[in-house]
Amino acid sequence: MLSTAAALAAAAELGYSRSITKGLVALYTAKFGAGSNTRIGGWQDFVRAVPAEGRQTSKGELELLASVNLFFNRLPFLTDMAHWGVEDFWASPAEALASN
């Protein structure tokens, strides 16, 4: 399991992850359970593992898109009504990962 400190240390180098604060990780852990930290950390690890130079070609973009799709397809699909209790809910990337 990725520690909160490790998740926060990674945030400075990863796009949207810069908005993940210690307080936000604590909130998501309390709301969604300890696995939320692991899932957010897994995404940060994934982003770090993709070499920047591989994203510059159209082939690289397609391979990256396929990899991102595979990563997020590990999350179980639920309708917004079943998951959030409302008909239409737009979760942030971190919230989607945290809530599984």
All heavy atoms as an XYZ file, in Angstrom:
752
protein
N       0.840     -1.176      0.000
C       0.000      0.000      0.000
C       0.884      1.238      0.000
O       1.834      1.337      0.756
C      -0.889     -0.028      1.231
C      -1.856      1.101      1.298
S      -3.036      0.686      2.587
C      -3.534      2.285      3.032
N       0.558      2.174     -0.857
C       1.319      3.412     -0.959
C       1.007      4.291      0.235
O      -0.150      4.491      0.589
C       0.942      4.132     -2.252
C       1.715      5.379     -2.583
C       3.127      4.986     -3.003
C       1.036      6.137     -3.698
N       2.026      4.824      0.861
C       1.797      5.687      2.012
C       1.290      7.052      1.564
O       1.497      7.461      0.420
C       3.093      5.866      2.800
O       3.998      6.686      2.073
N       0.633      7.752      2.464
C       0.162      9.095      2.165
C       1.332      9.986      1.792
O       1.255     10.769      0.850
C      -0.589      9.680      3.381
O      -1.685      8.820      3.678
C      -1.086     11.078      3.097
N       2.440      9.858      2.499
C       3.617     10.675      2.204
C       4.129     10.422      0.796
O       4.477     11.359      0.068
C       4.720     10.390      3.217
N       4.136      9.162      0.367
C       4.604      8.831     -0.980
C       3.656      9.400     -2.026
O       4.088      9.915     -3.054
C       4.738      7.328     -1.137
N       2.358      9.314     -1.778
C       1.382      9.865     -2.718
C       1.536     11.372     -2.841
O       1.506     11.929     -3.933
C      -0.040      9.515     -2.281
N       1.736     12.046     -1.726
C       1.898     13.494     -1.752
C       3.221     13.913     -2.376
O       3.294     14.910     -3.087
C       1.778     14.072     -0.333
C       0.400     13.924      0.298
C       0.424     14.368      1.743
C      -0.637     14.698     -0.486
N       4.272     13.140     -2.157
C       5.580     13.447     -2.749
C       5.502     13.362     -4.265
O       6.144     14.136     -4.979
C       6.638     12.499     -2.215
N       4.719     12.441     -4.761
C       4.586     12.273     -6.207
C       3.769     13.397     -6.834
O       3.914     13.691     -8.011
C       3.927     10.934     -6.507
N       2.935     14.055     -6.054
C       2.001     15.043     -6.591
C       2.685     16.197     -7.315
O       2.169     16.703     -8.299
C       1.119     15.592     -5.467
N       3.848     16.622     -6.868
C       4.516     17.767     -7.469
C       4.883     17.523     -8.927
O       4.988     18.453     -9.706
C       5.761     18.113     -6.674
N       5.048     16.288     -9.338
C       5.495     15.993    -10.699
C       4.400     15.507    -11.624
O       4.661     15.231    -12.783
C       6.624     14.964    -10.644
C       6.182     13.640    -10.050
C       7.329     12.688     -9.803
O       7.962     12.800     -8.743
O       7.575     11.846    -10.672
N       3.176     15.408    -11.162
C       2.129     14.777    -11.961
C       0.916     15.674    -12.129
O       0.158     15.868    -11.201
C       1.683     13.471    -11.294
C       2.778     12.455    -11.032
C       2.239     11.310    -10.205
C       3.358     11.950    -12.337
N       0.700     16.190    -13.313
C      -0.455     16.975    -13.709
C      -1.524     17.218    -12.672
O      -1.344     17.971    -11.737
N      -2.680     16.572    -12.861
C      -3.801     16.818    -11.947
C      -3.449     16.495    -10.509
O      -4.045     17.030     -9.570
C      -5.050     16.018    -12.374
C      -5.115     14.628    -11.784
C      -5.677     14.424    -10.528
C      -4.596     13.535    -12.457
C      -5.721     13.160     -9.971
C      -4.640     12.277    -11.902
C      -5.207     12.094    -10.670
O      -5.244     10.850    -10.135
N      -2.491     15.626    -10.315
C      -2.137     15.184     -8.978
C      -1.588     16.301     -8.111
O      -1.498     16.162     -6.898
C      -1.112     14.044     -9.048
O      -1.684     12.948     -9.714
N      -1.211     17.402     -8.725
C      -0.723     18.539     -7.937
C      -1.793     19.052     -6.979
O      -1.485     19.669     -5.976
C      -0.261     19.655     -8.865
C       0.989     19.290     -9.601
C       1.463     20.428    -10.456
N       2.592     19.959    -11.237
C       2.882     20.353    -12.447
N       2.135     21.260    -13.023
N       3.915     19.871    -13.076
N      -3.051     18.809     -7.313
C      -4.133     19.286     -6.455
C      -4.432     18.324     -5.311
O      -5.294     18.593     -4.488
C      -5.395     19.508     -7.285
O      -5.844     18.279     -7.830
N      -3.737     17.201     -5.249
C      -3.960     16.240     -4.169
C      -3.141     16.670     -2.961
O      -1.922     16.628     -2.971
C      -3.589     14.810     -4.606
C      -4.479     14.369     -5.762
C      -3.715     13.840     -3.434
C      -4.124     13.037     -6.343
N      -3.840     17.093     -1.938
C      -3.195     17.542     -0.709
C      -3.327     16.472      0.361
O      -4.112     15.526      0.221
C      -3.858     18.834     -0.206
O      -5.223     18.530      0.143
C      -3.811     19.940     -1.249
N      -2.593     16.640      1.436
C      -2.682     15.706      2.561
C      -4.117     15.655      3.096
O      -4.648     14.589      3.396
C      -1.708     16.136      3.655
C      -1.605     15.171      4.790
C      -0.547     15.619      5.783
C      -0.383     14.608      6.887
N       0.673     14.972      7.826
N      -4.749     16.816      3.164
C      -6.128     16.876      3.635
C      -7.094     16.157      2.706
O      -8.021     15.488      3.162
N      -6.890     16.291      1.400
C      -7.754     15.623      0.439
C      -7.584     14.111      0.512
O      -8.561     13.361      0.487
C      -7.461     16.122     -0.979
C      -8.391     15.627     -2.071
C      -9.831     16.068     -1.813
C      -7.919     16.126     -3.424
N      -6.345     13.654      0.643
C      -6.101     12.216      0.783
C      -6.778     11.699      2.053
O      -7.420     10.648      2.044
C      -4.586     11.902      0.788
C      -4.334     10.442      1.147
C      -3.970     12.231     -0.571
N      -6.674     12.449      3.142
C      -7.311     12.045      4.397
C      -8.835     12.012      4.251
O      -9.492     11.081      4.735
C      -6.905     12.993      5.522
N      -9.387     13.001      3.569
C     -10.833     13.040      3.348
C     -11.293     11.842      2.538
O     -12.260     11.160      2.896
C     -11.211     14.337      2.620
C     -12.677     14.457      2.195
C     -13.559     14.663      3.411
C     -12.841     15.599      1.211
N     -10.584     11.547      1.438
C     -10.953     10.405      0.608
C     -10.757      9.087      1.349
O     -11.538      8.158      1.181
C     -10.157     10.395     -0.692
C     -10.613     11.426     -1.716
C      -9.778     11.830     -2.730
C     -11.889     11.980     -1.667
C     -10.198     12.756     -3.684
C     -12.308     12.909     -2.599
C     -11.462     13.293     -3.606
O     -11.876     14.204     -4.537
N      -9.724      8.985      2.155
C      -9.503      7.761      2.931
C     -10.643      7.551      3.918
O     -11.155      6.439      4.073
C      -8.149      7.805      3.652
O      -7.111      7.936      2.665
C      -7.902      6.549      4.461
N     -11.069      8.626      4.586
C     -12.185      8.527      5.532
C     -13.492      8.206      4.810
O     -14.300      7.413      5.298
C     -12.321      9.829      6.315
N     -13.676      8.796      3.645
C     -14.933      8.632      2.918
C     -15.017      7.301      2.166
O     -16.068      6.660      2.148
C     -15.093      9.793      1.937
C     -16.425      9.840      1.232
C     -16.545     11.113      0.417
C     -17.902     11.198     -0.249
N     -18.073     12.454     -0.996
N     -13.899      6.883      1.546
C     -13.930      5.724      0.655
C     -13.100      4.535      1.139
O     -13.086      3.487      0.502
C     -13.452      6.118     -0.744
C     -14.264      7.221     -1.379
C     -13.668      8.422     -1.713
C     -15.609      7.061     -1.639
C     -14.395      9.445     -2.305
C     -16.361      8.075     -2.230
C     -15.744      9.272     -2.558
N     -12.353      4.694      2.228
C     -11.539      3.603      2.756
C     -10.086      3.698      2.333
O      -9.704      4.478      1.460
N      -9.258      2.874      2.976
C      -7.813      2.918      2.775
C      -7.402      2.610      1.337
O      -6.373      3.074      0.865
C      -7.116      1.959      3.734
N      -8.189      1.841      0.614
C      -7.860      1.506     -0.766
C      -7.811      2.710     -1.688
O      -7.167      2.668     -2.739
N      -8.471      3.809     -1.302
C      -8.464      5.001     -2.151
C      -7.048      5.527     -2.337
O      -6.656      5.929     -3.435
C      -9.364      6.093     -1.567
O      -8.896      6.501     -0.299
N      -6.257      5.502     -1.293
C      -4.869      5.962     -1.358
C      -4.051      5.082     -2.297
O      -3.233      5.566     -3.084
C      -4.270      5.965      0.051
C      -2.970      6.719      0.129
O      -2.671      7.549     -0.719
N      -2.197      6.429      1.133
N      -4.298      3.794     -2.258
C      -3.593      2.855     -3.127
C      -3.946      3.099     -4.593
O      -3.075      3.083     -5.462
C      -3.937      1.409     -2.737
O      -3.599      1.217     -1.365
C      -3.198      0.405     -3.590
N      -5.219      3.334     -4.871
C      -5.639      3.557     -6.255
C      -5.081      4.864     -6.805
O      -4.614      4.918     -7.949
C      -7.161      3.511     -6.360
C      -7.711      2.091     -6.177
C      -9.210      2.039     -6.382
N      -9.958      2.795     -5.384
C     -10.326      2.315     -4.196
N     -10.005      1.076     -3.843
N     -11.024      3.060     -3.367
N      -5.101      5.927     -6.011
C      -4.524      7.208     -6.451
C      -3.023      7.045     -6.660
O      -2.478      7.512     -7.660
C      -4.836      8.336     -5.447
C      -6.334      8.658     -5.479
C      -4.006      9.584     -5.751
C      -6.789      9.588     -4.384
N      -2.354      6.366     -5.765
C      -0.921      6.114     -5.909
C      -0.615      5.266     -7.129
O       0.388      5.481     -7.809
N      -1.478      4.310     -7.454
C      -1.294      3.482     -8.639
C      -1.349      4.300     -9.917
O      -0.571      4.091    -10.849
N      -2.254      5.285     -9.958
C      -2.326      6.172    -11.118
C      -1.050      7.017    -11.219
O      -0.482      7.176    -12.296
C      -3.550      7.068    -11.040
C      -3.562      8.114    -12.112
C      -3.425      9.449    -11.951
C      -3.710      7.901    -13.522
N      -3.476     10.085    -13.166
C      -3.652      9.156    -14.147
C      -3.876      6.767    -14.310
C      -3.766      9.305    -15.531
C      -3.982      6.931    -15.690
C      -3.927      8.182    -16.283
N      -0.580      7.535    -10.105
C       0.645      8.332    -10.107
C       1.826      7.483    -10.583
O       2.655      7.955    -11.369
C       0.900      8.923     -8.723
C      -0.129      9.974     -8.360
C      -0.027     10.450     -6.932
O       0.324      9.690     -6.042
N      -0.343     11.704     -6.709
N       1.898      6.251    -10.147
C       2.966      5.342    -10.606
C       2.857      5.111    -12.113
O       3.866      5.096    -12.822
C       2.891      4.000     -9.875
C       3.257      4.098     -8.408
O       3.880      5.109     -8.007
O       2.910      3.162     -7.663
N       1.643      4.922    -12.598
C       1.412      4.713    -14.025
C       1.903      5.914    -14.830
O       2.609      5.764    -15.826
C      -0.078      4.467    -14.282
C      -0.448      4.423    -15.733
C      -0.304      3.252    -16.453
C      -0.932      5.545    -16.373
C      -0.643      3.203    -17.796
C      -1.272      5.507    -17.710
C      -1.128      4.335    -18.429
N       1.530      7.117    -14.401
C       1.916      8.336    -15.119
C       3.433      8.472    -15.150
O       4.013      8.807    -16.182
C       1.258      9.579    -14.492
C       1.827     10.860    -15.074
C      -0.252      9.524    -14.689
N       4.089      8.196    -14.031
C       5.554      8.291    -13.964
C       6.236      7.280    -14.889
O       7.323      7.527    -15.381
C       6.044      8.069    -12.540
C       6.237      9.346    -11.794
C       6.976      9.077    -10.492
N       6.109      9.479     -9.389
C       5.333      8.678     -8.683
N       5.316      7.394     -8.882
N       4.581      9.152     -7.733
N       5.592      6.142    -15.123
C       6.204      5.073    -15.916
C       6.139      5.322    -17.420
O       6.829      4.658    -18.176
C       5.531      3.736    -15.591
N       5.323      6.279    -17.847
C       5.177      6.557    -19.272
C       6.211      7.602    -19.684
O       6.152      8.741    -19.232
C       3.758      7.069    -19.599
C       3.633      7.418    -21.067
C       2.717      6.040    -19.194
N       7.175      7.230    -20.537
C       8.203      8.193    -20.941
C       7.609      9.340    -21.761
O       6.786      9.114    -22.646
C       9.183      7.369    -21.777
C       8.504      6.087    -22.079
C       7.355      5.930    -21.142
N       7.992     10.564    -21.438
C       7.463     11.745    -22.121
C       7.717     11.696    -23.621
O       6.869     12.084    -24.410
C       8.064     13.003    -21.511
N       8.879     11.202    -24.036
C       9.185     11.178    -25.467
C       8.269     10.244    -26.246
O       8.058     10.412    -27.432
C      10.658     10.827    -25.721
C      11.087      9.462    -25.217
C      11.516      9.433    -23.752
O      11.430     10.471    -23.073
O      11.920      8.354    -23.298
N       7.690      9.267    -25.584
C       6.779      8.345    -26.253
C       5.424      8.945    -26.542
O       4.621      8.372    -27.274
N       5.146     10.099    -25.992
C       3.846     10.748    -26.175
C       3.833     11.693    -27.374
O       2.811     12.251    -27.699
C       3.488     11.555    -24.922
C       3.470     10.732    -23.673
C       3.202     11.607    -22.479
N       3.641     10.932    -21.270
C       3.785     11.505    -20.115
N       3.530     12.777    -19.982
N       4.189     10.827    -19.073
N       4.973     11.907    -28.007
C       5.104     12.942    -29.023
C       4.621     12.533    -30.410
O       4.373     13.370    -31.244
C       6.566     13.412    -29.113
C       7.131     13.908    -27.791
C       6.283     14.993    -27.157
O       5.834     15.906    -27.820
N       6.054     14.880    -25.856
N       4.494     11.261    -30.695
C       4.052     10.800    -32.013
C       2.611     10.353    -31.942
O       2.090     10.034    -30.868
C       4.920      9.621    -32.489
O       4.673      8.502    -31.628
C       6.400      9.965    -32.473
N       1.957     10.312    -33.110
C       0.565      9.850    -33.113
C       0.492      8.388    -32.664
O      -0.434      7.990    -31.970
C      -0.068     10.032    -34.489
O       0.645      9.302    -35.466
N       1.502      7.577    -33.030
C       1.530      6.187    -32.568
C       1.668      6.142    -31.049
O       0.985      5.373    -30.376
C       2.675      5.421    -33.219
C       2.729      3.969    -32.801
C       3.886      3.237    -33.427
C       3.917      1.801    -32.903
N       5.165      1.137    -33.157
N       2.544      7.002    -30.515
C       2.720      7.073    -29.065
C       1.455      7.506    -28.356
O       1.116      6.984    -27.297
N       0.736      8.461    -28.948
C      -0.520      8.920    -28.351
C      -1.557      7.802    -28.334
O      -2.276      7.641    -27.349
C      -1.054     10.133    -29.119
C      -0.263     11.395    -28.884
C      -0.764     12.552    -29.721
O      -1.683     12.360    -30.544
O      -0.225     13.650    -29.546
N      -1.637      7.037    -29.413
C      -2.600      5.930    -29.466
C      -2.245      4.838    -28.461
O      -3.125      4.276    -27.803
C      -2.675      5.349    -30.877
C      -3.316      6.251    -31.928
C      -3.225      5.609    -33.309
C      -4.758      6.552    -31.572
N      -0.953      4.534    -28.329
C      -0.521      3.539    -27.344
C      -0.795      4.037    -25.926
O      -1.229      3.270    -25.067
C       0.960      3.228    -27.531
C       1.244      2.436    -28.791
C       2.727      2.265    -29.082
O       3.562      2.817    -28.335
O       3.048      1.575    -30.063
N      -0.550      5.320    -25.694
C      -0.822      5.901    -24.377
C      -2.318      5.844    -24.075
O      -2.720      5.457    -22.975
C      -0.312      7.336    -24.317
C      -0.547      8.080    -23.007
C       0.129      7.366    -21.843
C      -0.039      9.520    -23.126
N      -3.137      6.209    -25.040
C      -4.584      6.155    -24.851
C      -5.042      4.737    -24.530
O      -5.856      4.532    -23.620
C      -5.298      6.673    -26.100
C      -6.816      6.695    -26.056
C      -7.317      7.545    -24.908
C      -7.368      7.201    -27.375
N      -4.499      3.756    -25.230
C      -4.856      2.360    -24.959
C      -4.438      1.955    -23.546
O      -5.193      1.274    -22.841
C      -4.203      1.442    -25.996
N      -3.262      2.389    -23.118
C      -2.788      2.062    -21.766
C      -3.646      2.722    -20.694
O      -3.979      2.104    -19.683
C      -1.340      2.518    -21.595
O      -0.498      1.813    -22.453
N      -4.001      3.986    -20.907
C      -4.858      4.697    -19.948
C      -6.220      4.014    -19.881
O      -6.779      3.817    -18.799
C      -4.987      6.188    -20.331
C      -6.077      6.876    -19.522
C      -3.650      6.904    -20.145
N      -6.747      3.631    -21.035
C      -8.029      2.944    -21.081
C      -7.987      1.645    -20.280
O      -8.887      1.352    -19.486
C      -8.418      2.683    -22.540
C      -9.843      2.232    -22.676
O     -10.735      2.743    -22.022
N     -10.065      1.259    -23.532
N      -6.925      0.867    -20.458
C      -6.776     -0.377    -19.694
C      -6.691     -0.099    -18.201
O      -7.279     -0.823    -17.385
C      -5.527     -1.139    -20.145
C      -5.633     -1.872    -21.470
C      -4.270     -2.438    -21.878
C      -6.663     -2.991    -21.382
N      -5.959      0.948    -17.819
C      -5.818      1.286    -16.400
C      -7.189      1.585    -15.786
O      -7.558      1.032    -14.758
C      -4.885      2.490    -16.208
C      -4.693      2.861    -14.768
C      -3.655      2.303    -14.043
C      -5.555      3.738    -14.130
C      -3.479      2.626    -12.701
C      -5.389      4.068    -12.787
C      -4.344      3.502    -12.076
N      -7.964      2.449    -16.437
C      -9.246      2.854    -15.859
C     -10.327      1.792    -16.006
O     -11.284      1.773    -15.226
C      -9.707      4.197    -16.429
C      -9.040      5.354    -15.739
C      -7.923      5.951    -16.285
C      -9.501      5.812    -14.514
C      -7.285      6.992    -15.639
C      -8.883      6.852    -13.858
C      -7.764      7.447    -14.426
N     -10.182      0.891    -16.957
C     -11.153     -0.191    -17.087
C     -11.066     -1.191    -15.933
O     -11.942     -2.042    -15.783
C     -11.014     -0.906    -18.429
C     -11.686     -0.144    -19.547
O     -12.533      0.713    -19.310
N     -11.293     -0.430    -20.768
N     -10.044     -1.083    -15.106
C      -9.969     -1.933    -13.904
C     -10.990     -1.508    -12.863
O     -11.344     -2.281    -11.978
C      -8.563     -1.877    -13.287
C      -7.496     -2.439    -14.204
C      -6.153     -2.474    -13.557
N      -5.752     -1.145    -13.107
C      -4.631     -0.884    -12.451
N      -3.805     -1.854    -12.133
N      -4.329      0.336    -12.093
N     -11.442     -0.265    -12.944
C     -12.475      0.197    -12.012
C     -13.808     -0.404    -12.425
O     -14.145     -0.426    -13.608
C     -12.584      1.731    -12.043
C     -11.366      2.516    -11.594
C     -11.602      4.010    -11.796
C     -11.025      2.235    -10.150
N     -14.577     -0.892    -11.471
C     -15.878     -1.468    -11.835
C     -16.825     -0.387    -12.336
O     -16.812      0.745    -11.836
C     -16.387     -2.071    -10.520
C     -15.637     -1.365     -9.446
C     -14.327     -0.940    -10.030
N     -17.619     -0.704    -13.342
C     -18.597      0.251    -13.861
C     -19.849      0.214    -13.003
O     -20.399     -0.843    -12.716
C     -18.981     -0.057    -15.310
C     -20.089      0.843    -15.786
C     -19.816      2.136    -16.176
C     -21.401      0.397    -15.794
C     -20.841      2.986    -16.584
C     -22.431      1.235    -16.201
C     -22.152      2.531    -16.596
N     -20.274      1.385    -12.597
C     -21.555      1.561    -11.919
C     -22.216      2.796    -12.509
O     -21.526      3.756    -12.865
C     -21.366      1.783    -10.411
C     -20.783      0.656     -9.590
C     -20.481      1.128     -8.180
C     -21.763     -0.506     -9.545
N     -23.518      2.786    -12.594
C     -24.200      4.003    -13.020
C     -24.018      5.059    -11.938
O     -23.735      4.744    -10.771
C     -25.707      3.761    -13.233
O     -26.295      3.423    -11.973
C     -25.954      2.667    -14.269
N     -24.174      6.322    -12.312
C     -24.081      7.391    -11.321
C     -25.132      7.217    -10.226
O     -24.869      7.478     -9.055
C     -24.231      8.765    -11.978
C     -23.009      9.169    -12.773
O     -21.928      8.581    -12.540
O     -23.117     10.079    -13.613
N     -26.307      6.743    -10.604
C     -27.368      6.542     -9.610
C     -26.950      5.478     -8.596
O     -27.121      5.656     -7.395
C     -28.682      6.149    -10.300
C     -29.859      6.067     -9.349
S     -30.215      7.628     -8.476
C     -30.995      8.567     -9.770
N     -26.380      4.382     -9.067
C     -25.962      3.312     -8.159
C     -24.767      3.737     -7.302
O     -24.691      3.390     -6.127
C     -25.613      2.055     -8.961
N     -23.846      4.487     -7.893
C     -22.608      4.836     -7.181
C     -22.747      6.078     -6.311
O     -22.291      6.093     -5.165
C     -21.478      5.036     -8.197
C     -20.123      5.173     -7.591
N     -19.541      4.184     -6.830
C     -19.223      6.181     -7.634
C     -18.340      4.575     -6.433
N     -18.126      5.786     -6.900
N     -23.353      7.128     -6.863
C     -23.397      8.420     -6.163
C     -24.787      8.780     -5.648
O     -24.934      9.738     -4.890
C     -22.905      9.530     -7.092
C     -21.516      9.312     -7.577
C     -21.150      8.889     -8.826
C     -20.301      9.479     -6.850
N     -19.784      8.789     -8.909
C     -19.234      9.151     -7.713
C     -19.991      9.879     -5.554
C     -17.903      9.205     -7.327
C     -18.668      9.931     -5.170
C     -17.641      9.602     -6.046
N     -25.807      8.040     -6.108
C     -27.168      8.327     -5.654
C     -27.849      9.456     -6.407
O     -28.878      9.958     -5.988
N     -27.265      9.880     -7.533
C     -27.852     10.914     -8.383
C     -27.766     10.452     -9.832
O     -26.954      9.600    -10.180
C     -27.159     12.287     -8.213
C     -27.360     12.836     -6.813
C     -25.687     12.206     -8.549
N     -28.604     11.061    -10.688
C     -28.664     10.629    -12.080
C     -27.386     10.964    -12.858
O     -26.949     10.192    -13.707
C     -29.867     11.275    -12.765
C     -30.101     10.759    -14.162
C     -31.378     11.308    -14.768
O     -32.363     11.479    -14.036
O     -31.365     11.569    -15.974
N     -26.790     12.123    -12.593
C     -25.611     12.552    -13.351
C     -24.609     13.195    -12.393
O     -24.908     14.226    -11.789
C     -26.026     13.544    -14.442
C     -24.913     13.842    -15.425
O     -24.013     12.993    -15.596
O     -24.944     14.930    -16.038
N     -23.438     12.590    -12.238
C     -22.418     13.101    -11.326
C     -21.070     13.108    -12.034
O     -20.676     12.105    -12.627
C     -22.325     12.222    -10.069
C     -21.381     12.759     -9.038
C     -21.805     13.702     -8.127
C     -20.058     12.339     -8.988
C     -20.941     14.209     -7.167
C     -19.185     12.835     -8.037
C     -19.629     13.775     -7.127
N     -20.379     14.236    -11.999
C     -19.057     14.360    -12.616
C     -18.013     14.356    -11.511
O     -17.823     15.347    -10.813
C     -18.973     15.650    -13.433
C     -19.763     15.561    -14.693
C     -21.134     15.601    -14.806
C     -19.253     15.371    -16.002
N     -21.500     15.457    -16.117
C     -20.360     15.324    -16.880
C     -17.983     15.248    -16.529
C     -20.225     15.153    -18.246
C     -17.852     15.092    -17.895
C     -18.969     15.046    -18.737
N     -17.339     13.236    -11.337
C     -16.292     13.104    -10.323
C     -14.971     13.612    -10.882
O     -14.704     13.488    -12.079
C     -16.145     11.641     -9.902
N     -14.141     14.172    -10.013
C     -12.784     14.525    -10.423
C     -12.009     13.226    -10.647
O     -12.422     12.161    -10.174
C     -12.106     15.359     -9.330
O     -11.824     14.543     -8.204
N     -10.873     13.281    -11.378
C     -10.092     12.057    -11.558
C      -9.702     11.407    -10.229
O      -9.826     10.187    -10.071
C      -8.857     12.526    -12.335
C      -9.323     13.741    -13.072
C     -10.300     14.402    -12.140
N      -9.255     12.205     -9.270
C      -8.862     11.645     -7.972
C     -10.057     11.048     -7.250
O      -9.951      9.989     -6.641
C      -8.196     12.722     -7.116
N     -11.193     11.712     -7.330
C     -12.400     11.210     -6.669
C     -12.877      9.908     -7.313
O     -13.308      8.982     -6.614
C     -13.480     12.276     -6.745
C     -14.710     12.011     -5.942
C     -15.668     13.179     -5.953
O     -15.720     13.921     -6.957
O     -16.374     13.340     -4.958
N     -12.802      9.824     -8.629
C     -13.200      8.589     -9.321
C     -12.322      7.431     -8.892
O     -12.809      6.329     -8.615
C     -13.127      8.783    -10.831
N     -11.004      7.672     -8.819
C     -10.097      6.611     -8.369
C     -10.321      6.274     -6.906
O     -10.373      5.104     -6.539
C      -8.643      7.040     -8.579
C      -8.145      7.010    -10.017
C      -6.790      7.687    -10.110
C      -8.076      5.600    -10.529
N     -10.451      7.283     -6.075
C     -10.616      7.067     -4.634
C     -11.870      6.260     -4.330
O     -11.859      5.365     -3.486
C     -10.645      8.393     -3.890
N     -12.958      6.551     -5.040
C     -14.226      5.885     -4.751
C     -14.352      4.513     -5.400
O     -15.283      3.780     -5.111
C     -15.382      6.771     -5.233
O     -15.410      6.844     -6.642
N     -13.391      4.193     -6.273
C     -13.356      2.918     -6.990
C     -14.571      2.758     -7.887
O     -15.133      1.715     -8.051
C     -13.223      1.732     -6.031
C     -12.660      0.506     -6.722
O     -11.904      0.602     -7.666
N     -13.014     -0.660     -6.237
